[in-house]
Amino acid sequence: MSAILKLEHVSYVYSKGTPFEKTAIDDINLEIQPGELVGVIGHTGSGKSTLVQHLNGLLEPTSGKIYIDGQDLWADRTKLRTFRFQVGLVFQYPEYQLFEETVYKDIAFGPKNMGLSQEEIHRRVLQAAAFVGLQEDQLQKSPFELSGGQKRRVAIAGVLAMEPQVLVLDEPTAGLDPRGRDLILDQIKAYHEKQRNTVLLISHSMEDVAKYATKVLVMNQAKVFLYDTVDQVFSHAQEMEQMGLDVPQVTKICLELRKRGYALPDNIYTVEQACRALSRLAALEGRGTSC
């Protein structure tokens, strides 16, 4: 299976040739297969947001090549608009970009600019609204009458309505309360499972990445530190802690137990995994305790 996203030796330098020159991403080589839900993590300034802004041509690499479904993104600049429909990008706090009179019109803005028929636009608006849990009676309201979490869902629906092959979300739950955060993430997961599209989810929460992702991309100091399955990435939890990443609390506890001589696996990242591992350990020691 060919990669839906492929980066070859991609680097990007801000303010090149000035005293403020800074390398934001450095010699990135990466292949992401169709249908993956990739959690993208890294400390502030590691290059996460700069990386994803390259995926639909918002930024042009200083060097290197980017391929979308086998096509060179920058080979023909007249096709950039088409690529931006293929790779949908949801920025942090996307609700600040809402501007139409009604929720319906805001969600319809992207499909309308794709030149689709009214019937197709209508179908896409209703489908995208359903994906994010908006009711049909909310579509004729002003988006500014809605709660913060509902506005966020309207903004995400506007990108989903373009039916991109790749959906990129940059901290989609930033600023939301725990209930709103879980709601958004559950809807993104449900969308991924139904559509089988590729999703990239930037998050500071390792717990969220562990719960929702199929693969994890770890950025560190402008480079790819790891790109692998969730299990494999969390087997490097101690190294990630040393990089300043906030690994799940249960992982920290199990790492501490390992340091104290308990024979626990090095890739525990959920409470359920910890319970199973501790139960096995107790059984081996003849205690017969279970969670």
C-alpha positions as CSV (number, residue, x, y, z in Angstrom):
1,M,0.0,0.0,0.0
2,S,1.4,3.4,-1.0
3,A,1.7,6.2,1.5
4,I,-1.1,8.8,1.6
5,L,1.5,11.3,3.0
6,K,5.2,11.1,2.3
7,L,7.9,13.6,3.3
8,E,11.5,13.3,2.0
9,H,14.2,15.3,3.7
10,V,11.8,18.1,4.5
11,S,13.2,21.1,6.4
12,Y,11.8,24.5,7.2
13,V,13.7,27.6,8.4
14,Y,11.9,30.7,9.7
15,S,13.5,34.1,8.9
16,K,16.2,32.5,6.8
17,G,19.2,34.8,6.3
18,T,18.4,37.0,9.3
19,P,19.6,37.2,12.9
20,F,16.3,35.5,13.8
21,E,16.8,32.4,11.7
22,K,15.4,29.3,13.3
23,T,15.1,25.7,12.0
24,A,11.5,24.6,12.9
25,I,11.7,21.2,11.3
26,D,14.9,19.5,10.2
27,D,15.4,16.7,7.6
28,I,12.0,15.0,8.2
29,N,11.5,11.7,6.5
30,L,8.1,10.2,7.1
31,E,5.5,7.9,5.5
32,I,1.9,7.7,6.7
33,Q,-0.3,5.0,5.3
34,P,-4.0,5.5,4.5
35,G,-6.5,4.9,7.3
36,E,-4.1,5.6,10.2
37,L,-5.2,7.8,13.2
38,V,-1.8,9.3,14.1
39,G,-1.3,11.1,17.4
40,V,1.3,13.8,17.0
41,I,3.1,14.8,20.3
42,G,6.1,16.8,21.3
43,H,7.0,19.6,23.7
44,T,6.2,23.2,22.8
45,G,8.6,24.3,20.0
46,S,9.3,20.8,18.8
47,G,8.0,21.5,15.3
48,K,4.5,19.8,15.5
49,S,2.5,22.7,14.1
50,T,5.0,23.7,11.6
51,L,5.1,20.1,10.3
52,V,1.4,19.8,9.8
53,Q,1.1,23.2,8.1
54,H,3.3,21.8,5.3
55,L,0.9,19.0,4.6
56,N,-1.6,21.1,2.6
57,G,0.8,23.7,1.3
58,L,0.3,26.5,3.9
59,L,4.0,26.5,4.3
60,E,6.5,25.6,1.5
61,P,9.5,23.6,2.7
62,T,12.9,25.3,2.6
63,S,14.2,22.0,1.3
64,G,12.8,18.5,0.6
65,K,9.7,17.2,-1.0
66,I,6.1,16.4,0.1
67,Y,3.9,13.9,-1.7
68,I,0.1,13.7,-1.2
69,D,-1.2,10.3,-2.5
70,G,1.9,10.0,-4.6
71,Q,1.7,13.5,-6.1
72,D,4.4,16.1,-5.5
73,L,2.6,18.9,-3.6
74,W,4.8,21.7,-5.0
75,A,5.4,20.3,-8.6
76,D,2.6,22.5,-10.0
77,R,1.5,25.5,-7.9
78,T,-1.7,25.8,-9.8
79,K,-2.9,22.6,-8.1
80,L,-2.3,23.8,-4.6
81,R,-6.0,24.6,-4.2
82,T,-6.9,21.0,-5.0
83,F,-4.5,19.6,-2.5
84,R,-6.0,21.8,0.2
85,F,-9.3,20.2,-0.4
86,Q,-7.6,16.8,0.0
87,V,-5.9,17.6,3.2
88,G,-8.2,19.4,5.6
89,L,-6.5,21.4,8.4
90,V,-8.3,22.4,11.6
91,F,-6.3,25.0,13.6
92,Q,-6.2,25.6,17.3
93,Y,-9.4,27.5,18.4
94,P,-11.0,27.2,15.0
95,E,-14.2,28.8,16.3
96,Y,-12.5,32.2,15.9
97,Q,-12.7,31.6,12.1
98,L,-16.5,31.4,12.1
99,F,-18.1,34.3,10.3
100,E,-21.3,33.3,8.4
101,E,-24.9,34.2,9.5
102,T,-25.9,30.6,10.2
103,V,-24.2,27.4,11.2
104,Y,-25.4,25.9,7.9
105,K,-23.7,28.5,5.9
106,D,-20.5,28.2,7.8
107,I,-20.3,24.4,7.2
108,A,-21.3,24.9,3.6
109,F,-18.5,27.5,2.9
110,G,-15.9,25.0,1.9
111,P,-18.0,22.7,-0.3
112,K,-19.4,25.9,-2.0
113,N,-15.9,26.9,-2.9
114,M,-15.3,23.5,-4.4
115,G,-18.0,24.3,-7.0
116,L,-20.3,21.5,-5.9
117,S,-24.1,21.4,-6.7
118,Q,-26.6,22.6,-4.1
119,E,-27.8,19.1,-3.6
120,E,-24.3,17.8,-2.9
121,I,-23.5,20.8,-0.6
122,H,-26.7,20.1,1.4
123,R,-25.8,16.4,1.7
124,R,-22.4,17.2,2.9
125,V,-23.5,19.8,5.4
126,L,-26.0,17.4,7.0
127,Q,-23.5,14.5,7.1
128,A,-20.7,16.7,8.6
129,A,-23.1,18.1,11.2
130,A,-24.2,14.6,12.2
131,F,-20.6,13.5,12.5
132,V,-19.9,16.2,15.1
133,G,-23.2,15.8,17.0
134,L,-25.0,18.9,15.8
135,Q,-28.8,18.7,15.6
136,E,-30.6,19.9,12.4
137,D,-32.5,22.6,14.3
138,Q,-29.1,24.1,15.2
139,L,-28.1,24.6,11.6
140,Q,-30.2,27.8,11.2
141,K,-28.9,29.4,14.3
142,S,-26.1,32.0,14.4
143,P,-22.9,30.2,15.3
144,F,-22.3,33.0,17.9
145,E,-25.4,31.8,19.8
146,L,-23.7,28.5,20.5
147,S,-21.5,27.4,23.4
148,G,-17.7,27.2,23.0
149,G,-17.7,23.5,22.5
150,Q,-20.5,23.7,19.9
151,K,-18.7,26.4,18.0
152,R,-15.7,24.2,17.9
153,R,-17.8,21.4,16.4
154,V,-19.2,23.7,13.8
155,A,-15.6,24.7,12.7
156,I,-14.6,21.0,12.5
157,A,-17.7,20.2,10.6
158,G,-16.8,22.9,8.0
159,V,-13.6,20.9,7.3
160,L,-15.3,17.5,7.3
161,A,-17.8,18.8,4.8
162,M,-15.0,19.1,2.2
163,E,-14.5,15.3,2.6
164,P,-10.7,15.4,2.8
165,Q,-8.6,12.3,2.4
166,V,-6.6,13.5,5.3
167,L,-7.9,15.4,8.3
168,V,-5.4,17.2,10.4
169,L,-6.4,18.6,13.8
170,D,-4.1,20.9,15.8
171,E,-5.0,20.7,19.5
172,P,-8.7,20.3,18.7
173,T,-9.7,20.2,22.4
174,A,-7.6,23.2,23.6
175,G,-9.5,25.3,26.2
176,L,-12.4,22.9,26.5
177,D,-13.6,21.4,29.8
178,P,-13.1,17.6,30.3
179,R,-16.7,16.7,29.1
180,G,-16.3,18.9,25.9
181,R,-12.9,17.4,25.3
182,D,-14.1,13.8,25.5
183,L,-17.1,14.6,23.3
184,I,-14.9,16.1,20.5
185,L,-12.4,13.2,20.7
186,D,-15.1,10.5,20.7
187,Q,-16.6,12.1,17.6
188,I,-13.3,12.3,15.8
189,K,-12.7,8.6,16.6
190,A,-16.2,7.7,15.4
191,Y,-15.6,9.7,12.2
192,H,-12.3,7.9,11.6
193,E,-13.9,4.5,12.2
194,K,-16.7,5.2,9.8
195,Q,-14.8,7.0,7.0
196,R,-11.5,5.2,7.3
197,N,-9.7,8.4,6.3
198,T,-6.3,9.3,7.6
199,V,-6.4,11.5,10.7
200,L,-3.5,13.4,12.3
201,L,-4.3,14.6,15.9
202,I,-1.8,17.0,17.6
203,S,-2.2,16.8,21.3
204,H,-0.4,17.6,24.5
205,S,-2.3,14.9,26.3
206,M,-0.5,11.6,26.2
207,E,-3.6,9.9,27.7
208,D,-5.7,11.1,24.8
209,V,-3.1,9.9,22.3
210,A,-2.8,6.5,24.0
211,K,-6.6,6.1,24.0
212,Y,-7.4,7.2,20.4
213,A,-4.4,6.8,18.2
214,T,-3.3,3.8,16.1
215,K,0.2,5.2,15.6
216,V,2.2,8.0,17.4
217,L,4.6,10.5,15.9
218,V,6.9,12.0,18.5
219,M,8.7,15.3,17.6
220,N,11.7,16.5,19.5
221,Q,14.0,19.4,18.7
222,A,12.6,19.8,15.1
223,K,13.2,16.1,14.3
224,V,11.1,12.9,14.3
225,F,12.2,11.1,17.4
226,L,9.8,8.2,16.9
227,Y,7.0,7.1,14.6
228,D,5.5,3.7,15.5
229,T,2.6,1.9,17.1
230,V,1.3,3.1,20.4
231,D,2.8,0.0,22.2
232,Q,6.2,0.6,20.7
233,V,6.3,4.3,21.3
234,F,5.2,3.9,25.0
235,S,8.0,1.4,25.5
236,H,10.2,4.5,25.3
237,A,8.3,6.3,28.0
238,Q,11.3,6.9,30.2
239,E,13.2,8.6,27.3
240,M,10.1,10.7,26.5
241,E,9.9,11.8,30.2
242,Q,13.5,12.9,30.0
243,M,12.6,15.0,26.9
244,G,10.0,16.8,29.0
245,L,6.9,15.1,27.7
246,D,4.1,14.4,30.2
247,V,3.5,10.7,30.0
248,P,0.3,9.2,31.4
249,Q,0.2,9.0,35.2
250,V,-0.2,5.2,35.2
251,T,3.0,5.0,33.0
252,K,4.9,7.0,35.6
253,I,3.8,4.8,38.4
254,C,4.8,1.6,36.5
255,L,8.2,3.1,35.6
256,E,8.8,3.8,39.3
257,L,7.8,0.2,40.2
258,R,10.2,-1.1,37.5
259,K,13.0,1.0,39.1
260,R,12.2,-0.7,42.4
261,G,12.6,-4.2,40.9
262,Y,9.1,-5.1,39.9
263,A,9.0,-7.1,36.6
264,L,6.5,-5.0,34.8
265,P,6.4,-4.4,31.0
266,D,7.9,-1.1,29.8
267,N,4.9,-0.1,27.6
268,I,2.0,0.3,30.0
269,Y,-0.1,3.4,29.3
270,T,-3.6,2.5,30.5
271,V,-5.1,1.6,33.9
272,E,-6.4,-1.7,32.4
273,Q,-2.9,-2.7,31.2
274,A,-1.5,-1.9,34.6
275,C,-4.2,-4.0,36.3
276,R,-3.5,-7.0,34.1
277,A,0.3,-6.7,34.6
278,L,0.0,-6.4,38.4
279,S,-2.5,-9.3,38.6
280,R,-0.1,-11.5,36.6
281,L,2.8,-10.4,38.9
282,A,0.8,-11.2,42.0
283,A,-0.2,-14.6,40.6
284,L,3.4,-15.4,39.9
285,E,4.3,-14.5,43.5
286,G,1.4,-16.7,44.8
287,R,-0.7,-13.8,46.1
288,G,-3.6,-14.4,43.8
289,T,-4.7,-10.8,43.9
290,S,-6.6,-9.3,41.0
291,C,-7.9,-5.8,40.0
